[in-house]
Amino acid sequence: MNKMLGYLKDYKRESVLAPLFKMLEATFDLFVPLVMADIVNVGIAAHDFRYILVRCGILLLLAVVGLACSLTAQYFSAKAAVGYSTSLRHALFEHIQRLGFTEMDTMGTSTLITRMTSDINQVQSGLNLFLRLFLRSPFVVVGAMIMAFTINAKLASIYLVAVIILGGCLVLIMSRASNYFSAAFKKYDDLNESVQENVSAIRVVKAYVREKFEGEKFQKASENVRRLLMRAEMILAWNAPLMQLTVYSCILIISWIGAQLIVSSGATTFTTGDLMSMLSYCMNILMSLMMLSMVFVMITMSMASARRVAEVLDEQSDLTNGEDPIMEVKDGSVKFDHVSFAYKKDGKKALEDINLDIQSGQTIGIIGGTGSAKSSLVQLLPRLYDVTEGSVTIGGVDVRRYDLETLRNNVAMVLQKNELFSGTIAENLRWGNPDATDAEIEDACKQACADEFIERFPDKYQTHIEQGGNNVSGGQKQRLCIARALLKKPKILILDDSTSAVDMATDEHIRRCLRTALPGATKVIIAQRINSIMSCDRIVVLDQGRLADMGTHQELLSRSHIYRDVYESQMREGAVDHAAS
């Protein structure tokens, strides 16, 4: 939480001036009942119209100055709250960018989105209200109480009793309501997850006619939030009647006792104007308590959101640079030395005792059944995850000793799930190399067989790509991602099942181009189709996270039953497809 308060340092002046001007406004408000009492006691009693007019001018001046102070306080509080939330949101976004896949897997995307949006908005609203009212309300209560005691201590004691009773009830109400608000915010994660899943997979939802199911799932998540918020609001609903009961009781008691004092003293020690002032201070005190209760509720809600934001900021990634990191990757040679790896989420080993030596410039194929940890293996190279046991070296150096940015700039990876971003084709391709020329972009697209469909677009390389690449096909998206990786000119190129959505002829053309593209670079190709890796220098066979065998295509056909079964199965399917055609 101290770290979060640090983002307010650029708005210290506004954070001080906002409550200061609010207290100035309250000070002027506290003098209003005294001036009104003076008008009744002196001006009206003496029928002095000039006196009344002067005092009305003073009231107008107090109102104008109070309004100016209020507007100034509002400006400073809004500037501090909005500026703070902006700084906090930027810091949170940058921190998320530094988190590793392990932390992202643990927290989940929907949770992070909720904390960056609604939670930070809640913190902003709480800070704004805090700066305007948290000091003003207690100041008014204390100031009005002092003013009331100077007028009549006996009647002011009624305020004191009412404040104690009302304050205790409000604390009880707030504590009960705050628990429900905290629980409701946690349920927002489930609600956002339902929305995110439905929107991102809307085509699948419609294809399988699952709108009703998704609607029911969303309704359930929404109902959980509604139920908790309703419970909180039902408890807070006691605020208004409790306040009205207290206010009206105080007014009746003060009016009754005050009237008796006026009659018994003959309006000498306690006057009608004094009674008006006491009633005004009564309203000031009790309304300030009401506002203070609202502030406490808002602060409690904001603190719950702030803790959720702080949880993310406090989350530290294990993927950090060590002391004196190495800033240059010598070559693309790779060595896995007794590597084991387990995801923190379940603790079960995905890879176990992997030993693998790859020479720089070699092309390595990886094949295995679903769940054999093929993707897990290659994700250790750019340190998307760190090994649990053993070590992975590139260019003879443990990957944990490299500067992260340097390492990842030398390892280009086309992930199994391809992602494009909103923008033009050229802008997406320049993710691989921001300084790439048009000629280099076109050459990379030719090698990835992406040029043939790009040239058919009216705007060619300036064609706009929608968010997620929804306006291009799966095969087109894969080829654009391969071209993007080639532009990086890395020492290691990883293709994780990156040609699964293209036809066999295009796959063969891409493989031929990769043989000549990036000479000297190590290429690691994960594929389900044996045709895609038959020509590799060596092929790695994974089985349930273990290295089952390794060798050339012919060697594995002769000695690996896993590889041979896959090969024969695919050949039979190919023969059936050929006969059917």
C-alpha positions, -999 to 999 in steps of 0.1 A, spaced: 0 0 0 29 23 7 41 17 -29 6 27 -42 7 60 -22 40 67 -39 21 74 -72 5 103 -54 38 121 -50 33 142 -82 0 155 -68 11 164 -32 2 201 -37 -33 193 -50 -38 167 -22 -31 193 4 -49 222 -12 -82 203 -18 -90 195 18 -76 230 29 -101 248 6 -129 225 17 -122 234 54 -122 271 44 -156 266 28 -168 249 60 -155 277 81 -176 303 62 -206 279 64 -203 278 102 -206 316 105 -239 316 85 -261 306 115 -245 333 137 -253 360 111 -288 347 107 -293 348 145 -280 383 145 -305 393 118 -334 379 140 -321 391 174 -311 426 163 -324 436 129 -359 421 130 -364 428 167 -355 465 162 -371 467 128 -338 480 114 -340 474 77 -306 488 70 -290 464 96 -309 435 80 -296 446 45 -260 448 57 -262 413 73 -278 399 42 -248 413 22 -225 395 46 -245 363 41 -242 367 3 -204 373 6 -200 342 28 -220 322 2 -199 335 -27 -166 330 -10 -177 295 2 -187 286 -34 -153 297 -47 -135 276 -21 -157 246 -29 -151 249 -67 -114 253 -61 -113 223 -37 -132 203 -63 -107 212 -90 -77 202 -69 -93 170 -57 -103 159 -92 -69 167 -106 -52 147 -78 -76 118 -81 -75 115 -119 -38 121 -121 -32 95 -94 -54 69 -111 -37 76 -145 -2 71 -129 -14 40 -111 -29 25 -143 3 32 -163 24 16 -136 1 -14 -134 2 -19 -171 40 -16 -173 42 -41 -143 20 -66 -161 42 -63 -191 72 -74 -170 54 -104 -154 62 -139 -167 39 -165 -181 38 -182 -147 23 -151 -130 -1 -145 -158 -13 -181 -157 -19 -179 -120 -38 -146 -120 -57 -149 -152 -64 -123 -179 -99 -114 -167 -87 -106 -132 -59 -83 -145 -84 -65 -168 -108 -60 -138 -81 -45 -117 -68 -22 -144 -103 -8 -151 -131 -10 -124 -108 -14 -94 -86 16 -104 -118 36 -111 -131 27 -77 -98 39 -61 -101 72 -81 -136 78 -69 -126 70 -33 -96 94 -34 -117 122 -49 -143 118 -21 -117 115 6 -99 147 -4 -132 166 -4 -150 153 26 -129 133 49 -114 163 67 -144 187 60 -170 165 77 -151 161 111 -142 198 109 -178 208 106 -189 184 134 -163 198 158 -167 234 147 -206 233 149 -203 216 183 -181 243 196 -204 270 182 -234 253 197 -218 251 232 -209 288 230 -246 295 224 -261 271 250 -243 242 266 -275 225 278 -289 222 243 -255 214 228 -254 184 250 -283 169 231 -261 171 200 -233 153 218 -256 124 228 -271 122 193 -236 122 177 -224 93 199 -255 72 193 -256 80 155 -218 75 152 -220 40 168 -249 29 145 -231 42 114 -199 23 123 -220 -9 127 -238 -3 94 -205 5 75 -186 -25 88 -214 -49 78 -218 -33 43 -181 -33 37 -178 -70 39 -204 -75 12 -187 -49 -10 -153 -67 -7 -169 -100 -17 -188 -84 -46 -155 -71 -61 -141 -106 -62 -171 -118 -81 -165 -91 -108 -136 -113 -120 -160 -141 -128 -183 -117 -145 -155 -102 -167 -142 -137 -175 -177 -147 -188 -179 -115 -210 -143 -119 -223 -147 -156 -232 -180 -150 -249 -169 -120 -269 -135 -134 -280 -151 -168 -290 -184 -154 -304 -180 -172 -337 -177 -206 -318 -206 -197 -296 -228 -190 -327 -215 -220 -346 -225 -244 -318 -257 -224 -309 -246 -219 -274 -260 -184 -269 -285 -196 -243 -258 -215 -224 -235 -185 -224 -264 -162 -214 -272 -184 -184 -235 -185 -174 -233 -147 -176 -266 -143 -158 -253 -165 -130 -221 -145 -126 -241 -112 -128 -266 -125 -102 -238 -133 -78 -226 -96 -80 -262 -83 -78 -269 -104 -47 -239 -92 -28 -244 -56 -38 -281 -57 -29 -272 -70 6 -247 -42 10 -272 -16 -2 -300 -30 20 -277 -25 50 -268 10 38 -305 18 34 -307 21 72 -285 52 70 -313 75 57 -341 66 82 -316 65 111 -304 99 101 -339 113 97 -350 98 130 -320 114 148 -324 148 130 -361 151 137 -357 139 173 -330 165 179 -352 192 162 -382 183 184 -362 182 216 -342 214 209 -374 232 198 -393 221 229 -365 229 254 -354 260 234 -390 274 235 -391 268 272 -358 287 276 -371 316 255 -403 319 275 -387 314 309 -359 339 303 -380 364 285 -358 362 255 -329 377 274 -304 348 278 -318 327 250 -334 342 220 -353 331 189 -323 338 168 -302 315 191 -328 288 186 -325 291 148 -287 289 151 -289 258 173 -313 241 148 -289 251 119 -259 236 137 -280 205 145 -285 200 107 -248 208 100 -236 182 126 -259 154 116 -256 159 78 -218 160 82 -220 127 100 -241 113 72 -216 124 47 -188 110 68 -205 76 68 -207 77 30 -170 86 29 -162 56 51 -182 33 29 -166 46 -2 -131 44 13 -138 9 24 -148 -1 -11 -118 18 -25 -94 0 0 -108 -34 -11 -100 -24 -48 -67 -9 -38 -56 -41 -21 -65 -60 -53 -44 -36 -74 -15 -39 -48 -16 -77 -51 -6 -73 -88 20 -47 -81 35 -68 -54 37 -98 -77 73 -102 -87 84 -122 -117 112 -148 -114 122 -138 -149 146 -110 -141 180 -100 -151 208 -112 -128 238 -91 -119 259 -80 -148 238 -97 -175 253 -107 -208 243 -84 -237 253 -105 -267 242 -140 -279 272 -156 -296 254 -181 -318 223 -203 -320 237 -235 -304 213 -249 -278 218 -274 -249 192 -288 -226 211 -303 -196 189 -326 -174 160 -302 -177 128 -307 -158 100 -282 -157 67 -279 -138 40 -253 -140 35 -236 -106 -3 -237 -110 -4 -275 -106 31 -285 -96 31 -315 -119 62 -320 -141 55 -312 -177 91 -321 -187 114 -345 -170 152 -350 -174 155 -337 -210 190 -339 -225 194 -323 -259 223 -308 -278 217 -287 -309 244 -273 -331 241 -237 -344 225 -236 -378 208 -270 -375 171 -276 -382 154 -296 -355 120 -311 -358 99 -319 -327 70 -343 -328 48 -360 -301 13 -366 -291 -10 -340 -276 2 -331 -241 37 -343 -246 50 -308 -237 64 -298 -271 54 -262 -266 67 -262 -230 101 -273 -242 106 -245 -267 92 -218 -244 122 -223 -221 145 -210 -248 134 -173 -247 127 -176 -210 89 -174 -212 93 -198 -183 124 -209 -163 134 -244 -158 126 -261 -125 157 -283 -126 188 -284 -148 198 -257 -173 192 -244 -208 221 -228 -226 222 -208 -258 256 -200 -273 272 -218 -244 257 -195 -218 228 -202 -194 198 -183 -206 193 -170 -171 225 -150 -174 214 -131 -205 197 -97 -205 161 -106 -211 156 -82 -240 188 -93 -257 179 -129 -254 144 -125 -268 156 -103 -296 177 -132 -307 150 -159 -304 121 -154 -327 90 -175 -318 58 -181 -338 35 -193 -311 9 -220 -314 -18 -194 -310 -10 -167 -335 -18 -131 -326 -21 -101 -348 -28 -66 -336 -51 -38 -349 -32 -18 -375 -19 -23 -410 -1 -54 -422 31 -34 -425 28 -22 -388 22 -58 -377 52 -71 -396 74 -44 -381 69 -59 -347 97 -82 -359 119 -52 -369 107 -16 -364 134 -4 -388 126 -29 -416 124 -14 -451 95 -20 -475 118 -43 -495 127 -63 -465 90 -67 -456 82 -79 -491 111 -104 -491 100 -118 -457 64 -122 -470 77 -140 -501 96 -165 -479 65 -170 -458 42 -173 -489 22 -143 -476 28 -121 -506 4 -139 -528 -27 -130 -507 -14 -96 -496 -11 -85 -533 -48 -93 -538 -58 -68 -511 -67 -33 -526 -44 -16 -501 -18 -44 -501 6 -38 -471 -15 -9 -458 -45 -32 -454 -60 -27 -420 -59 -57 -397 -87 -59 -372 -81 -67 -335 -69 -103 -332 -66 -106 -370 -103 -115 -374 -104 -102 -410 -78 -127 -423 -80 -165 -423 -61 -188 -400 -36 -198 -427 -31 -161 -437 -25 -152 -401 1 -180 -397 20 -168 -427 20 -132 -415 33 -143 -382 61 -163 -398 71 -133 -419 71 -112 -388 95 -137 -371 118 -138 -402 121 -100 -402 137 -103 -367 167 -121 -382 172 -141 -351 198 -166 -342 171 -191 -332 138 -194 -350 110 -214 -334 79 -225 -353 54 -240 -329 29 -258 -352 29 -227 -373 18 -242 -406 -11 -263 -394 -36 -241 -412 -19 -240 -446 -22 -265 -474 5 -290 -481 19 -272 -512 22 -239 -492 38 -258 -463 64 -273 -486 71 -240 -502 77 -224 -467 100 -253 -457 121 -248 -489 124 -211 -482 134 -217 -446 163 -238 -457 179 -208 -474 164 -180 -452 184 -170 -421 216 -189 -429 234 -199 -397 203 -196 -376 190 -226 -356 155 -236 -366 132 -255 -343 100 -268 -359 71 -283 -339 47 -301 -362 19 -326 -361 25 -335 -398 56 -356 -404 59 -342 -438 67 -308 -422 98 -322 -404 110 -352 -425 139 -331 -440 151 -318 -406 187 -325 -396 173 -343 -365 139 -351 -352 131 -352 -315 103 -375 -303 86 -365 -270 63 -387 -251 46 -375 -219 73 -349 -212 102 -373 -218 127 -375 -247 116 -408 -262 141 -408 -291 160 -385 -315 175 -390 -349 169 -386 -386 137 -395 -403 151 -429 -415 167 -437 -382 135 -431 -363 114 -451 -388 137 -481 -381 138 -479 -343 111 -456 -328 77 -473 -326 61 -440 -316 74 -422 -347 67 -451 -369 31 -454 -357 25 -417 -364 41 -420 -398 22 -450 -409 -11 -435 -396 -5 -403 -416 5 -422 -447 -27 -443 -445 -48 -412 -441 -30 -396 -470 -37 -427 -492 -73 -427 -482 -76 -390 -490 -59 -396 -524 -82 -424 -533 -112 -404 -522 -102 -375 -544 
